[in-house]
């Protein structure tokens, strides 16, 4: 409220607000790994990326969408856990599979690039 007037576009509820505890807040923002079905292959478990991971990936791959996509998929794949050699093999995978996994991880992580990747994939580029 400003000067005892509601802020435009925000309805003020007459009920008393209840705020989250620090523990509840942290549990909610951390996110959990979820099952994800890879079309034609089976199930994997993916997890949201932590803020620090996202920051590191963006700073390293900000101008290379494909590299960002790949490294998001690698970082967010919780099960199966891949060895270094297996990650190298994954570079030879079909791009669509990696993109699909990466998009789901980005959605879980709250990263806006998930929408951008959707547009990229749909445009045939």
C-alpha positions in Angstrom: 0.0 0.0 0.0 1.1 3.5 -0.7 -0.3 6.3 1.5 -3.0 3.8 2.8 -4.1 3.1 -0.8 -3.7 -0.3 -2.4 -1.0 -0.5 -5.1 -2.6 -0.6 -8.5 -3.3 -4.2 -9.7 -2.7 -5.8 -6.3 -5.7 -6.9 -4.3 -5.1 -6.6 -0.6 -6.6 -9.5 1.3 -8.2 -8.7 4.7 -6.7 -11.8 6.3 -3.5 -11.7 8.2 -0.6 -12.8 6.2 1.3 -15.9 7.4 5.0 -15.9 6.4 7.1 -19.0 5.8 9.7 -20.1 8.3 13.3 -20.1 7.0 13.3 -23.9 6.9 10.0 -24.0 4.9 11.3 -21.4 2.5 14.6 -23.1 1.9 12.9 -26.5 1.4 10.5 -24.9 -1.1 13.2 -23.1 -3.2 15.7 -26.0 -3.3 13.5 -28.2 -5.4 13.6 -31.9 -5.7 14.6 -34.4 -8.4 11.7 -35.7 -10.5 11.2 -38.6 -12.9 11.3 -37.7 -16.5 10.5 -39.9 -19.4 12.9 -39.8 -22.3 10.8 -40.5 -25.4 11.5 -43.9 -26.8 14.1 -44.8 -24.2 12.7 -44.9 -20.6 12.9 -43.0 -17.4 15.6 -40.8 -15.8 15.7 -38.6 -12.8 16.4 -34.9 -13.3 16.9 -32.2 -10.7 16.7 -28.4 -10.7 20.0 -26.6 -10.9 21.3 -24.5 -8.0 21.6 -20.8 -8.4 25.4 -21.1 -8.3 25.4 -23.7 -11.0 23.2 -21.6 -13.3 25.4 -18.6 -12.8 28.5 -20.6 -13.7 26.9 -22.1 -16.8 25.6 -18.8 -18.0 29.0 -17.1 -17.6 30.8 -19.9 -19.4 28.3 -20.6 -22.2 26.2 -17.4 -22.6 27.0 -17.1 -26.3 26.7 -20.8 -27.1 23.2 -22.1 -26.7 24.0 -25.7 -27.7 26.9 -25.9 -25.2 24.6 -24.4 -22.5 21.9 -26.9 -23.4 24.4 -29.8 -23.2 25.9 -28.8 -19.9 22.5 -28.1 -18.3 21.5 -31.7 -19.2 24.7 -33.1 -17.8 24.5 -31.1 -14.6 20.8 -31.8 -13.9 20.8 -35.5 -14.7 20.5 -37.1 -11.3 19.9 -40.7 -12.3 21.7 -42.3 -14.0 24.9 -40.7 -12.8 27.4 -40.5 -15.7 31.1 -40.9 -15.5 33.4 -38.5 -17.3 33.8 -41.0 -20.2 30.0 -41.4 -20.4 29.6 -37.6 -20.6 32.0 -37.6 -23.5 29.9 -40.3 -25.2 26.8 -38.3 -24.5 28.2 -35.6 -26.8 27.5 -38.0 -29.7 23.8 -38.3 -28.7 20.9 -37.1 -30.8 20.5 -33.3 -30.2 16.8 -33.6 -29.7 17.1 -36.0 -26.7 19.6 -33.7 -25.0 17.5 -30.6 -25.8 14.4 -32.3 -24.3 16.2 -33.3 -21.1 17.7 -29.8 -20.8 14.4 -28.1 -21.3 12.9 -30.0 -18.4 15.8 -29.2 -16.2 15.6 -25.5 -17.1 11.9 -25.5 -16.3 12.5 -27.1 -12.9 15.3 -24.5 -12.3 13.2 -21.5 -13.3 15.5 -20.6 -16.3 13.9 -18.6 -19.0 16.0 -20.3 -21.7 13.6 -23.2 -21.6 11.1 -21.1 -23.6 13.8 -19.8 -25.9 14.9 -23.4 -26.6 11.3 -24.3 -27.4 11.2 -21.6 -30.0 14.6 -22.6 -31.4 13.5 -26.2 -31.7 10.2 -25.3 -33.3 11.7 -23.0 -35.9 13.8 -25.7 -37.5 17.1 -23.8 -36.8 
